[in-house]
Amino acid sequence: MILKVQIMTLICSFLYGIFFGVTLDLNYNILKNTSKVYIVIIHFLFVVFHILMYFFILQKVNNGIFHPYGLLSLIVGVLVEHLIYININFVFKITSKN
């Protein structure tokens, strides 16, 4: 695979990881106080939607070729989003106490 396509795959996977992390946090916060059956159905549809959307993006970027470094970049994107989310919540908790 050409280096330019590999870099685009890494960038798209990283950004999709951030997007997935944000929507996962939103999904969790919205469904916090609902019934268990509803939560299972929505989480299943959520995961299926994101899997299909990620592979659609891979199809557009590199003809749908899946590489382990793309998965690693996706996981790093989710972790970066989670660290940013924790830090933002920490800052807002400190400022709301003052």
Residue, then its C-alpha position, 0 to 999 in steps of 0.5 A: m500500500i502506498l505511504k500516502v494511503q497508509i497515513m490517510t488510514l491512520i488519520c481517519s482511524f484516529l479521528y473516527g476513534i475520537f468520534f466513536g468515543v464522543t458518541l459512546d459517552l453521549n450514548y451512555n449518558i442518555l441511556k443511564n436511567t432506562s430499562k435493561v432491555y432498551i439499553v441492550i437493543i440500543h447498544f447493539l444497534f449503536v455498535v452495528f452502526h459504528i462498525l458499518m460506518y467505519f468500514f464504509i470510511l475504510q472503503k472510501v480511504n483505502n478500498g476497504i483494506f483492514h490493517p492492524y495499525g488502523l485498529l491500533s489508531l482507532i483505539v488510541g483515538v478512543l483513549v485520547e478522547h477519554l483522557i480529554y473527557i476526564n480532564i474537561n470534567f475535572v476542570f468543570k468540577i473544580t470551577s463549579k466548587n468555587 
